[in-house]
């Protein structure tokens, strides 16, 4: 009889412990996070494309990479100044508020050509094939146009060809004229057919990296 009483007491004492453990089992369950609505990623990409503050090169933007067309061409100074003279390169952005090169700076550019120092690449927006817009290299092109096409200044402040001080392009010895005109340069052309958002992003990246003062 005593054994049965002890067993009964034991069962009563252990019951609350079992009941106390039950809530812990409930709290162990974790809620499943709600899935993002369908189309949220696409909507975010479209918002990024429309918002200039968003990195335009971010992965996931709704652009077709095969539609991006940037052509690299080997050009010469002669080709560039001729195209400018014919209206095939638009130098209008020269009035964009960036500092204008001094006569000495323009003369040093010409001297670099005489020294055969390679020039940085030029970038053009060739969306309108008959009139390229300058993305980078504007002041270099304006200086070459002023010197070769218009004879607008004589050379000054030269470091290595001081015997050419004061001379315009037409006053240079013929072999120096040829050296300038035959200088090879690289041109990167953003071609017609490149999607407008991509074109804008490329131009902004180039402009941010080097500005329109070179």
Rosetta silent file (secondary structure, phi, psi, omega in degrees, C-alpha in Angstrom):
SEQUENCE: XXXXXXXXXXXXXXXXXXXXXXXXXXXXXXXXXXXXXXXXXXXXXXXXXXXXXXXXXXXXXXXXXXXXXXXXXXXXXXXXXXXXXXXXXXXXXXXXXXXXXXXXXXXXXXXXXXXXXXXXXXXXXXXXXXXXXXXXXXXXXXXXXXXXXXXXXXXXXXXXXXXXXXXXXXXXXXXXXXXXXXXXXXXXXXXXXXXXXXXXXXXXXXXXXXXXXX
SCORE:     score description
SCORE:     0.000 S_00000001
   1 L     0.000  -40.008  179.660    0.000    0.000    0.000 S_00000001
   2 H   -64.635  -35.754 -179.830    2.849    2.332    0.834 S_00000001
   3 H   -63.803  -39.089 -179.554    4.447    1.669   -2.552 S_00000001
   4 H   -66.789  -35.323  178.502    1.309    2.749   -4.334 S_00000001
   5 H   -66.936  -42.965  179.402    1.194    6.011   -2.360 S_00000001
   6 H   -63.315  -40.367  178.680    4.783    6.761   -3.140 S_00000001
   7 H   -62.489  -39.123  179.932    4.182    6.091   -6.843 S_00000001
   8 H   -66.126  -41.536  179.378    1.190    8.388   -6.838 S_00000001
   9 H   -64.429  -40.657 -179.480    3.174   11.179   -5.185 S_00000001
  10 H   -62.477  -42.920  179.471    5.993   10.765   -7.679 S_00000001
  11 H   -63.321  -39.411 -179.659    3.627   11.050  -10.622 S_00000001
  12 H   -67.957  -36.178 -179.053    2.063   14.216   -9.182 S_00000001
  13 H   -71.394  -34.431 -176.781    5.478   15.821   -8.600 S_00000001
  14 H   -82.353  -20.371 -178.316    6.746   15.086  -12.107 S_00000001
  15 H   -60.308  -47.241  179.201    3.611   16.241  -13.912 S_00000001
  16 H   -59.310  -35.894  179.975    4.233   19.978  -13.478 S_00000001
  17 H   -62.419  -40.596  179.172    7.751   19.552  -14.829 S_00000001
  18 H   -65.207  -40.243  179.245    6.389   17.987  -18.004 S_00000001
  19 H   -66.483  -34.898 -179.789    3.872   20.750  -18.347 S_00000001
  20 H   -67.820  -30.230 -178.649    6.594   23.376  -17.856 S_00000001
  21 H   -75.046  -22.836 -175.682    8.659   21.908  -20.659 S_00000001
  22 H   -59.252  -46.993 -179.468    5.829   22.134  -23.186 S_00000001
  23 H   -60.054  -34.295  179.398    6.039   25.914  -23.773 S_00000001
  24 H   -61.223  -37.740  178.524    9.771   25.645  -24.472 S_00000001
  25 H   -63.268  -37.131  179.831    9.018   23.265  -27.326 S_00000001
  26 H   -67.010  -42.111 -176.706    6.590   25.831  -28.758 S_00000001
  27 H   -71.807  -17.313 -179.885    9.114   28.684  -28.568 S_00000001
  28 L   -71.410  -19.767 -178.861   11.726   26.595  -30.354 S_00000001
  29 L   -72.998  135.781  179.803    9.724   26.825  -33.559 S_00000001
  30 L  -107.179  144.285  179.015   10.924   29.575  -35.920 S_00000001
  31 L   -78.219  139.302  177.261    8.756   31.499  -38.281 S_00000001
  32 L   -77.419  124.141 -178.876    9.491   31.070  -42.005 S_00000001
  33 L   -61.437  144.439  179.996   10.447   34.460  -43.538 S_00000001
  34 L   -69.610  136.449  178.854    8.005   35.746  -46.076 S_00000001
  35 L   -72.805  146.264  178.221    9.192   35.382  -49.666 S_00000001
  36 L   -65.950  142.954  179.690    9.708   38.578  -51.679 S_00000001
  37 L   -58.743  145.667  177.115    6.856   39.309  -54.053 S_00000001
  38 L   -59.846  136.965  178.811    7.379   38.130  -57.589 S_00000001
  39 L    89.993   -4.125 -178.233    8.828   40.852  -59.764 S_00000001
  40 H   -64.348  -40.760 -179.134   10.427   42.743  -56.818 S_00000001
  41 H   -64.895  -41.936  178.903   13.916   42.214  -58.204 S_00000001
  42 H   -64.908  -43.403  179.673   12.926   43.446  -61.653 S_00000001
  43 H   -61.632  -40.104  178.664   11.139   46.453  -60.183 S_00000001
  44 H   -64.610  -38.340  179.006   14.234   47.293  -58.151 S_00000001
  45 H   -65.711  -40.670  179.148   16.408   47.052  -61.249 S_00000001
  46 H   -65.063  -37.938  177.511   14.093   49.336  -63.180 S_00000001
  47 H   -65.399  -39.125  178.767   14.199   51.851  -60.337 S_00000001
  48 H   -63.836  -36.702 -179.978   18.008   51.637  -60.324 S_00000001
  49 H   -67.094  -32.849 -177.799   18.085   52.325  -64.041 S_00000001
  50 H   -85.704  -17.815 -175.664   15.966   55.428  -63.602 S_00000001
  51 L  -100.419  113.341 -178.080   17.821   56.725  -60.519 S_00000001
  52 L   -62.475  -21.184 -178.573   21.211   58.333  -61.338 S_00000001
  53 L   -74.918  -14.028  179.745   22.363   57.795  -57.749 S_00000001
  54 L   -87.454  140.484 -179.432   22.338   54.045  -58.300 S_00000001
  55 L   -60.956  115.969 -176.683   25.460   52.479  -59.746 S_00000001
  56 L   -70.427  -12.459  179.288   24.619   52.009  -63.459 S_00000001
  57 L   -95.231    7.202 -176.699   27.082   49.155  -63.706 S_00000001
  58 L   -64.407  143.556  178.941   25.388   47.096  -61.031 S_00000001
  59 L   -67.014  139.062  175.625   24.638   43.493  -61.912 S_00000001
  60 L   106.327   -8.190  178.170   20.993   42.802  -62.635 S_00000001
  61 L   -65.024  146.649 -173.721   20.041   45.950  -64.529 S_00000001
  62 L   -79.107   60.554  178.439   17.631   45.109  -67.354 S_00000001
  63 L  -115.207  147.859  176.137   20.140   45.698  -70.187 S_00000001
  64 L   -94.376  108.429 -176.350   21.062   43.346  -72.970 S_00000001
  65 H   -57.504  -29.011 -178.710   24.895   43.215  -72.970 S_00000001
  66 H   -70.690  -13.132  179.930   24.922   42.141  -76.620 S_00000001
  67 H   -88.074   -8.530  179.319   23.362   45.490  -77.550 S_00000001
  68 L   -76.712  124.511 -176.930   26.333   47.472  -76.213 S_00000001
  69 L  -128.626  106.775  174.738   28.440   48.641  -79.145 S_00000001
  70 E  -125.088  116.950 -177.563   31.755   50.408  -78.560 S_00000001
  71 E  -102.930  134.403  177.421   34.123   50.416  -81.501 S_00000001
  72 E  -103.734  126.970 -178.263   37.838   51.122  -81.137 S_00000001
  73 E  -123.625  145.446  170.403   39.534   52.758  -84.111 S_00000001
  74 E   -88.047  116.548 -177.448   43.116   53.643  -84.961 S_00000001
  75 E  -118.076  175.793  172.890   42.963   57.291  -86.056 S_00000001
  76 E  -128.582  161.956  176.635   45.452   60.024  -86.885 S_00000001
  77 H   -59.791  -37.046  179.126   45.586   63.689  -85.959 S_00000001
  78 H   -59.371  -45.274  179.064   45.026   64.454  -89.646 S_00000001
  79 H   -61.335  -42.440 -176.901   41.761   62.466  -89.655 S_00000001
  80 H   -66.987  -47.511 -177.033   40.560   64.237  -86.503 S_00000001
  81 H   -69.233  -32.671  175.976   41.321   67.807  -87.597 S_00000001
  82 H   -66.433  -42.976 -179.973   39.826   67.158  -91.040 S_00000001
  83 H   -64.749  -38.566  176.709   36.680   65.772  -89.488 S_00000001
  84 H   -62.642  -44.981 -178.616   36.449   68.794  -87.180 S_00000001
  85 H   -61.207  -31.525 -178.789   36.871   71.144  -90.136 S_00000001
  86 L   -90.057    2.108 -179.518   34.030   69.369  -91.967 S_00000001
  87 L    82.750   13.108 -177.966   31.703   69.488  -88.940 S_00000001
  88 L   -84.696   -8.471  173.397   32.027   65.766  -88.269 S_00000001
  89 E  -129.739  125.322 -176.159   33.159   66.311  -84.657 S_00000001
  90 E   -87.852  113.632  178.282   31.133   68.616  -82.450 S_00000001
  91 L   -98.846   10.978 -178.531   33.351   70.866  -80.299 S_00000001
  92 H   -55.834  -36.148 -179.462   30.395   72.870  -78.951 S_00000001
  93 H   -62.704   -1.456  178.208   30.801   71.450  -75.425 S_00000001
  94 H   -59.814  -19.936  178.282   34.012   73.529  -75.207 S_00000001
  95 H   -96.797   30.934 -175.582   31.796   76.128  -73.555 S_00000001
  96 L   -83.578    5.280  176.717   30.732   73.747  -70.775 S_00000001
  97 L    97.077   -8.364  177.783   32.355   75.849  -68.065 S_00000001
  98 L   -75.786  154.229 -175.687   35.518   73.779  -67.630 S_00000001
  99 L   -57.610  136.861  177.922   38.817   75.703  -67.613 S_00000001
 100 L   -84.663  138.151 -179.555   40.117   76.677  -71.061 S_00000001
 101 L   -65.159  143.226  175.743   43.681   75.659  -71.798 S_00000001
 102 L   -76.619  168.232  178.930   46.272   78.419  -71.869 S_00000001
 103 H   -63.290  -36.134  178.210   48.400   79.020  -74.953 S_00000001
 104 H   -65.420  -43.008  179.105   51.358   77.402  -73.203 S_00000001
 105 H   -61.427  -42.157  178.899   49.306   74.278  -72.384 S_00000001
 106 H   -66.724  -36.947  178.980   48.186   74.006  -76.004 S_00000001
 107 H   -66.725  -37.340  178.781   51.776   74.522  -77.194 S_00000001
 108 H   -66.617  -31.868  175.179   53.016   71.746  -74.893 S_00000001
 109 H   -63.099  -46.388  178.253   50.444   69.414  -76.465 S_00000001
 110 H   -61.394  -41.149  179.563   51.852   70.187  -79.910 S_00000001
 111 H   -63.529  -35.377  176.778   55.376   69.681  -78.551 S_00000001
 112 H   -60.050  -39.677  177.324   54.319   66.263  -77.227 S_00000001
 113 H   -65.564  -39.692  178.888   53.352   65.291  -80.780 S_00000001
 114 H   -66.386  -29.972  178.360   56.711   66.499  -82.049 S_00000001
 115 L   -84.951   -2.693 -177.858   58.379   64.380  -79.362 S_00000001
 116 L    63.410   34.926  174.422   56.214   61.399  -80.413 S_00000001
 117 L   -81.811  123.635 -178.805   54.707   61.099  -76.931 S_00000001
 118 L   -61.594  138.444  177.207   51.508   58.972  -77.229 S_00000001
 119 L   -88.700  151.681  173.247   48.306   60.846  -76.433 S_00000001
 120 L   -60.424  159.067 -179.656   45.579   59.391  -74.201 S_00000001
 121 L   -66.607  153.503  174.885   42.644   57.811  -76.031 S_00000001
 122 E  -102.801  146.286  176.601   39.709   59.900  -77.229 S_00000001
 123 E  -120.998  133.730 -178.963   36.099   58.942  -76.528 S_00000001
 124 E  -130.536  145.834  168.462   33.212   59.900  -78.798 S_00000001
 125 E   -93.878  105.712 -176.663   29.469   59.436  -78.764 S_00000001
 126 E  -100.014   31.126  177.797   28.874   58.323  -82.345 S_00000001
 127 L   -60.202  -34.164  171.615   25.108   57.923  -81.983 S_00000001
 128 L  -104.116  102.308 -171.969   24.808   60.399  -84.845 S_00000001
 129 L   -55.797  -29.279 -176.271   27.324   58.968  -87.366 S_00000001
 130 L   -85.568   -8.419 -179.770   27.772   62.273  -89.196 S_00000001
 131 L  -150.537   98.996  179.338   28.621   64.270  -86.076 S_00000001
 132 E   -74.719  138.312  173.098   30.527   62.708  -83.198 S_00000001
 133 E   -97.846  136.430 -176.791   30.078   64.305  -79.771 S_00000001
 134 E   -80.034  124.127  175.531   33.228   64.436  -77.667 S_00000001
 135 E   -95.528  -42.469  176.282   33.002   62.498  -74.403 S_00000001
 136 E  -146.248  136.633 -178.774   36.664   62.792  -73.419 S_00000001
 137 L   109.149   15.156 -173.467   39.548   64.668  -75.049 S_00000001
 138 H   -58.420  -50.256 -174.867   37.665   67.884  -75.778 S_00000001
 139 H   -72.877  -29.183  173.967   40.403   70.392  -74.996 S_00000001
 140 H   -64.491  -43.627  179.283   43.068   68.386  -76.801 S_00000001
 141 H   -66.490  -40.559  179.331   40.903   68.391  -79.910 S_00000001
 142 H   -63.522  -38.014  179.007   40.122   72.103  -79.544 S_00000001
 143 H   -66.632  -43.028  179.091   43.848   72.856  -79.253 S_00000001
 144 H   -65.646  -40.005  177.507   44.692   70.813  -82.367 S_00000001
 145 H   -61.981  -46.062 -178.957   41.847   72.447  -84.279 S_00000001
 146 H   -63.769  -39.461 -176.153   43.017   75.938  -83.281 S_00000001
 147 H   -78.223  -49.416 -173.686   46.643   75.225  -84.188 S_00000001
 148 H   -81.425  -48.786 -173.454   46.323   73.150  -87.376 S_00000001
 149 H   -80.883  -32.335 -171.351   43.061   74.357  -88.928 S_00000001
 150 L  -117.818  -10.136 -177.880   43.035   78.009  -87.893 S_00000001
 151 L    55.501   39.377 -171.031   46.612   79.016  -87.082 S_00000001
 152 L   -76.003  -16.311  179.323   45.132   80.680  -84.001 S_00000001
 153 L  -152.888  154.923  172.580   48.343   80.773  -81.975 S_00000001
 154 L   -96.744  154.077 -177.016   52.099   80.501  -82.254 S_00000001
 155 L   -65.954  141.092  179.749   54.004   78.042  -80.102 S_00000001
 156 L  -151.936  152.845  178.285   55.194   79.309  -76.724 S_00000001
 157 L    69.753   26.140 -178.795   56.675   77.950  -73.514 S_00000001
 158 L   -73.203  147.998 -179.054   58.307   74.992  -75.267 S_00000001
 159 L   -99.627  -30.669 -173.859   60.807   72.876  -73.304 S_00000001
 160 L  -119.101  -24.946 -178.412   62.628   70.987  -76.064 S_00000001
 161 L  -116.463   53.880 -175.865   61.924   72.783  -79.358 S_00000001
 162 H   -63.995  -19.667  177.927   62.590   76.349  -78.270 S_00000001
 163 H   -72.107   -8.155  177.443   63.792   77.196  -81.789 S_00000001
 164 H   -99.358    6.299 -179.684   60.144   76.821  -82.881 S_00000001
 165 L   -54.099  132.744  176.359   58.905   79.517  -80.478 S_00000001
 166 L    86.150   -8.988 -175.752   56.321   81.804  -82.064 S_00000001
 167 L   -83.757  139.023  172.015   55.739   79.621  -85.118 S_00000001
 168 L   -86.525  176.393 -178.626   52.241   78.710  -86.303 S_00000001
 169 H   -59.100  -45.271 -176.716   51.470   75.368  -87.935 S_00000001
 170 H   -68.647  -19.261  179.664   52.037   76.702  -91.464 S_00000001
 171 H   -89.942   -6.521  178.173   55.365   78.190  -90.405 S_00000001
 172 L   -73.963  150.344  172.175   56.726   74.883  -89.156 S_00000001
 173 L   -55.803  148.385 -173.821   59.152   72.925  -91.344 S_00000001
 174 H   -58.067  -37.385 -177.558   57.258   70.472  -93.516 S_00000001
 175 H   -68.086  -28.788  174.931   58.647   67.394  -91.755 S_00000001
 176 H   -73.720  -36.144  176.109   57.317   68.705  -88.444 S_00000001
 177 H   -60.930  -45.775 -179.712   53.902   69.311  -90.012 S_00000001
 178 H   -64.303  -38.734 -179.655   53.830   65.720  -91.244 S_00000001
 179 H   -60.803  -40.558  178.788   54.921   64.414  -87.849 S_00000001
 180 H   -66.881  -50.616 -174.671   51.961   66.158  -86.212 S_00000001
 181 H   -67.275  -31.586 -176.516   49.390   65.095  -88.809 S_00000001
 182 L   -90.195    1.962  177.939   50.584   61.485  -88.996 S_00000001
 183 L   -61.717  129.157  179.893   50.544   60.944  -85.229 S_00000001
 184 E   -88.794  138.454  178.186   48.392   57.905  -84.483 S_00000001
 185 E  -133.607  166.321  178.612   45.786   58.072  -81.736 S_00000001
 186 E  -108.657  134.171  177.132   43.104   55.742  -80.412 S_00000001
 187 E  -122.906  129.954  175.702   39.414   56.576  -80.596 S_00000001
 188 E  -105.722  120.537 -175.088   36.636   54.724  -78.757 S_00000001
 189 E  -111.909  119.704  173.750   33.247   55.252  -80.402 S_00000001
 190 E   -79.484  110.907 -167.674   29.964   54.537  -78.635 S_00000001
 191 E   -82.922  158.578  173.045   27.987   53.349  -81.638 S_00000001
 192 L   -59.585  139.415 -179.146   24.436   53.943  -82.756 S_00000001
 193 L   104.381  -14.813  174.553   22.155   51.194  -81.442 S_00000001
 194 L   -69.720  129.126 -178.649   23.577   51.138  -77.924 S_00000001
 195 L   -53.008  140.411 -175.011   20.560   51.363  -75.546 S_00000001
 196 H   -57.055  -43.704  177.474   20.122   54.898  -74.241 S_00000001
 197 H   -59.893  -37.615  179.129   20.399   53.958  -70.517 S_00000001
 198 H   -69.759  -43.222  178.663   23.657   52.136  -71.259 S_00000001
 199 H   -57.278  -46.409 -179.446   24.950   55.032  -73.403 S_00000001
 200 H   -63.044  -41.311 -179.437   24.197   57.475  -70.583 S_00000001
 201 H   -64.964  -42.324  179.976   25.886   55.237  -68.006 S_00000001
 202 H   -63.308  -47.536 -178.883   29.031   54.845  -70.140 S_00000001
 203 H   -61.462  -41.792 -179.268   29.303   58.589  -70.778 S_00000001
 204 H   -64.680  -39.536 -179.884   28.791   59.349  -67.082 S_00000001
 205 H   -66.105  -43.767  179.128   31.489   56.871  -66.082 S_00000001
 206 H   -64.928  -44.626 -177.787   34.016   58.280  -68.583 S_00000001
 207 H   -64.262  -38.125  179.757   33.138   61.848  -67.665 S_00000001
 208 H   -70.124  -36.076 -176.600   33.457   61.085  -63.946 S_00000001
 209 H   -74.207  -32.659 -174.303   36.767   59.319  -64.405 S_00000001
 210 H  -132.914  -15.910 -179.756   38.559   61.958  -66.451 S_00000001
 211 L    74.718  176.619  179.301   36.278   64.965  -66.905 S_00000001
 212 L  -107.891   32.766 -178.759   35.977   67.051  -70.049 S_00000001
 213 L  -107.870    5.362 -176.899   39.033   69.132  -69.376 S_00000001
 214 L  -108.725    0.000    0.000   41.555   66.932  -71.176 S_00000001
